[in-house]
Amino acid sequence: MGNVKFSLEEGHMFEKYFCRGHDLPVQLDTMELEWDALIAPMPGLRRLDLSEMPLSSPHTQKVVEAATKYCRELEALVLPGKEHHSMHPGAEVDELLSAVYKGLENWRPTGHRTGLRQLKVPTINEEDRFQSSREFINHVVKYCPNVEYLDGYKQSLCEMDRMTCQDMWMLNLDDWTKFNATCTNIREFNWVVAPFADPFFKVFGEHVKPKLSKLVFAVNMLWDWGRYFHELDKEAGTMARTNIVHVSREGYGWYARDPSAALLGCPNLRELTICLYHPLDGGDVEMAAIAQPEYFPDVEVLDENIFNDHFWETLVANCPLINHVELWEIANDLDFSRLHAFTDRGLVPLAKLKCLHFMSLRRINFTGNGIFEFLNGFSNRHPFLRPTQKSETSLLQPTEPTYAHLAPSSAHTVPVRNPVGCPFERSQFENYTHKTYIRMSKIVLCWSL
């Protein structure tokens, strides 16, 4: 058996599976279930999925312990997340984590075994997150050097009306360096779990990850710099006598300046996503009907202009296999100002990306000439866009009063000066509520004049 998934629920949830004339006991936790007898006949088990087991149930730990004894070939372990997002597990999860770490030692690479390739641990000790994060990463580094997916964060990741994740790696730079130097087989990474900081970008880029195909830059709305720096200072013995922590530190959060350094370690990157958000005022909340405005910060958490022309030039130079690029806003109904540092200079080189087939960019600082130069360069490199092929480009400028009277469904052809050789026959301005798009085959380019 290569894959098994256990689900444990109470009461009527199991009635459709068991027809013995009586219900299962209400309190499953007190039952003696022979997990050893169940799992022992599965020595070749490759994937153990416990995502539908209760995190707080003793049976979850017992399944892990049984798999540790009998399933030496295991390559993927998926643990459950919290039963409810309001839970904040503390020491009660330490025994389960200890059982997992003992299993990691047993499943480590040896002989023909490659060790775990996927480890999904959505929940650690949140009351002592700094120490628990370090312990988790250190065990991964020691026993799972070939891991490809550390995706426990996905269980609590929310990108709908907010950018939150309850899985946060509060690591110091030394532990981060050990992780990057050892676990170079990871296939995807989302910065929502890690400190958004220049030293961390630099280390990430210094250690090449040839299998990494997906990278997301985002700042977790739940990230607490005060708590993070408090733990760092306490560990380093530099805590001030006043116990006051200074969170404004060069290279961290708002003061981070060079995320492009991380791109140096991603030669085979396919997908790049950048997620932005900003403080809201009362009018923003009412206009955009944001469901949970309380998650949005009171101040800016990063300087959006770090995703400047240099960033995109670095992407083109180091990640030639990129096929999917997104730069988007969480509150995408709001009309934020342009990203001034991303100009034609950063756009035009993107046409050199031979694999690019999807692009979506929030409002930035392009010109019409830059757009046409990009389209010309792109069409020259992509055989599916021919001068003889009928193509249509839709341009939207929602803030332009000249077109404010147009109905959402209407389209009017207007004269646009096309550079010589541009394969696109005409342009249309269409009025929508908030966004501007250029559509070309599968490419969506959001821009602003």
Backbone hydrogen bonds, N-H to C=O, Kabsch-Sander energy under -0.5 kcal/mol:
donor,donor_aa,acceptor,acceptor_aa,energy
4,V,47,R,-2.2
6,F,49,D,-2.0
8,L,52,E,-1.4
11,G,25,P,-0.5
13,M,10,E,-1.2
14,F,11,G,-1.4
15,E,12,H,-1.5
17,Y,14,F,-1.6
18,F,14,F,-1.5
28,L,26,V,-1.1
30,T,27,Q,-0.8
31,M,28,L,-1.6
33,L,31,M,-0.8
35,W,33,L,-2.1
38,L,34,E,-1.6
39,I,35,W,-2.6
40,A,36,D,-2.5
42,M,39,I,-2.3
45,L,42,M,-1.8
46,R,2,G,-1.1
47,R,2,G,-1.9
48,L,76,A,-2.6
49,D,4,V,-2.7
49,D,47,R,-0.5
50,L,48,L,-0.6
50,L,78,V,-3.0
52,E,6,F,-0.7
53,M,50,L,-2.0
57,S,54,P,-1.1
60,T,57,S,-1.0
61,Q,57,S,-0.8
62,K,58,P,-1.8
63,V,59,H,-2.2
64,V,60,T,-1.8
65,E,61,Q,-2.4
66,A,62,K,-2.2
67,A,63,V,-2.6
68,T,64,V,-2.0
69,K,65,E,-1.5
70,Y,66,A,-2.1
71,C,67,A,-2.4
72,R,70,Y,-0.8
73,E,43,P,-0.8
74,L,71,C,-1.1
75,E,46,R,-3.1
76,A,46,R,-1.9
77,L,118,Q,-2.0
78,V,48,L,-2.6
79,L,77,L,-0.5
79,L,120,K,-2.9
87,M,84,H,-2.0
93,V,90,G,-1.7
94,D,91,A,-1.5
95,E,91,A,-0.5
97,L,93,V,-2.4
98,S,94,D,-2.5
99,A,95,E,-2.0
100,V,96,L,-2.1
101,Y,97,L,-2.6
102,K,98,S,-2.1
103,G,99,A,-1.9
104,L,100,V,-2.5
105,E,101,Y,-1.7
106,N,102,K,-1.5
107,W,103,G,-2.2
108,R,105,E,-0.7
110,T,113,R,-0.8
113,R,110,T,-2.3
117,R,75,E,-3.6
118,Q,75,E,-2.0
119,L,149,Y,-2.6
120,K,77,L,-2.8
121,V,119,L,-0.7
126,E,89,P,-2.3
126,E,124,I,-1.0
127,E,89,P,-0.8
129,R,126,E,-0.8
132,S,128,D,-2.6
133,S,129,R,-2.9
134,R,130,F,-1.9
135,E,131,Q,-2.4
136,F,132,S,-2.3
137,I,133,S,-2.6
138,N,134,R,-2.7
139,H,135,E,-1.9
140,V,136,F,-2.1
141,V,137,I,-2.8
142,K,138,N,-1.9
143,Y,139,H,-2.7
144,C,140,V,-2.6
147,V,144,C,-1.7
148,E,117,R,-3.1
149,Y,117,R,-2.2
154,K,151,D,-1.2
155,Q,152,G,-1.4
156,S,153,Y,-1.1
157,L,153,Y,-0.9
158,C,164,T,-2.8
161,D,159,E,-0.8
164,T,158,C,-1.9
168,M,166,Q,-0.7
169,W,193,V,-3.6
170,M,168,M,-1.1
171,L,169,W,-1.7
176,W,172,N,-2.1
177,T,173,L,-2.2
178,K,174,D,-2.1
179,F,175,D,-2.2
180,N,176,W,-2.4
181,A,177,T,-2.4
182,T,178,K,-1.5
183,C,179,F,-2.7
184,T,182,T,-1.7
186,I,183,C,-0.7
187,R,148,E,-2.6
188,E,148,E,-0.6
189,F,214,K,-2.1
191,W,216,V,-2.9
193,V,190,N,-1.6
194,A,191,W,-0.9
197,A,195,P,-1.4
198,D,251,G,-3.0
201,F,197,A,-2.2
202,K,198,D,-2.7
203,V,199,P,-1.9
204,F,200,F,-2.1
205,G,201,F,-2.1
206,E,202,K,-1.6
207,H,203,V,-1.0
208,V,206,E,-0.7
209,K,265,G,-2.8
211,K,184,T,-0.7
212,L,209,K,-1.4
213,S,187,R,-3.0
214,K,187,R,-1.3
215,L,271,E,-2.3
216,V,189,F,-2.1
217,F,273,T,-2.8
218,A,216,V,-0.6
220,N,218,A,-0.5
221,M,163,M,-3.0
223,W,220,N,-1.6
225,W,223,W,-0.7
228,Y,224,D,-2.3
229,F,225,W,-2.9
230,H,226,G,-1.9
231,E,227,R,-2.1
232,L,228,Y,-2.2
233,D,229,F,-2.9
234,K,230,H,-2.3
235,E,231,E,-2.3
236,A,232,L,-2.3
237,G,233,D,-0.9
238,T,233,D,-2.4
239,M,233,D,-0.7
243,N,240,A,-1.9
247,V,245,V,-0.7
249,R,247,V,-1.4
251,G,255,Y,-0.9
252,Y,249,R,-2.1
253,G,196,F,-2.7
255,Y,252,Y,-2.2
256,A,253,G,-2.0
261,A,258,D,-1.4
262,A,259,P,-1.6
263,L,259,P,-0.5
263,L,260,S,-1.0
264,L,261,A,-1.0
265,G,262,A,-1.3
266,C,263,L,-1.6
269,L,266,C,-1.4
270,R,213,S,-1.9
271,E,213,S,-3.0
272,L,324,H,-2.4
273,T,215,L,-2.2
274,I,326,E,-2.3
275,C,217,F,-2.6
276,L,328,W,-2.5
285,V,281,D,-1.9
286,E,282,G,-1.9
287,M,283,G,-2.5
288,A,284,D,-2.7
289,A,285,V,-1.1
290,I,285,V,-1.0
295,Y,292,Q,-1.6
296,F,293,P,-1.4
304,E,302,L,-0.9
306,I,303,D,-2.1
307,F,304,E,-1.7
308,N,306,I,-1.3
309,D,341,A,-1.6
312,W,308,N,-1.7
313,E,309,D,-2.5
314,T,310,H,-2.3
315,L,311,F,-2.0
316,V,312,W,-2.1
317,A,313,E,-2.1
318,N,314,T,-2.0
319,C,315,L,-2.5
322,I,319,C,-1.4
323,N,270,R,-2.7
324,H,270,R,-1.8
325,V,358,F,-2.0
326,E,272,L,-2.2
327,L,360,S,-2.8
328,W,274,I,-2.4
330,I,276,L,-2.5
332,N,330,I,-1.5
334,L,331,A,-1.7
336,F,334,L,-1.4
339,L,363,R,-1.4
340,H,338,R,-1.2
342,F,339,L,-1.4
343,T,341,A,-0.8
346,G,343,T,-1.1
347,L,343,T,-1.8
348,V,344,D,-2.6
350,L,347,L,-1.7
351,A,348,V,-1.7
352,K,349,P,-2.1
353,L,350,L,-1.7
354,K,352,K,-1.0
355,C,320,P,-0.6
356,L,353,L,-1.0
357,H,323,N,-2.1
358,F,323,N,-1.2
360,S,325,V,-2.3
362,R,327,L,-1.7
365,N,339,L,-1.0
365,N,342,F,-1.7
366,F,364,I,-0.8
366,F,448,S,-0.7
371,I,367,T,-2.1
372,F,368,G,-2.3
373,E,369,N,-2.3
374,F,370,G,-2.3
375,L,371,I,-2.7
376,N,372,F,-2.7
377,G,373,E,-2.4
378,F,374,F,-2.8
379,S,375,L,-2.7
380,N,376,N,-1.9
381,R,377,G,-0.8
381,R,378,F,-0.8
382,H,378,F,-0.8
385,L,382,H,-1.9
386,R,384,F,-0.6
389,Q,386,R,-1.3
391,S,389,Q,-0.6
393,T,426,R,-1.1
395,L,393,T,-0.6
395,L,428,Q,-3.2
400,E,397,Q,-1.7
403,Y,400,E,-1.3
404,A,401,P,-1.4
406,L,403,Y,-1.4
410,S,407,A,-1.6
412,H,429,F,-1.2
414,V,427,S,-0.9
418,N,416,V,-0.8
422,C,419,P,-1.9
425,E,391,S,-0.6
425,E,423,P,-0.5
428,Q,393,T,-1.9
429,F,412,H,-1.4
430,E,395,L,-1.4
430,E,428,Q,-0.6
432,Y,430,E,-0.6
438,I,445,L,-1.1
440,M,438,I,-0.5
440,M,443,I,-2.3
443,I,440,M,-3.3
444,V,359,M,-1.0
445,L,438,I,-2.6
445,L,443,I,-0.5
446,C,444,V,-0.6
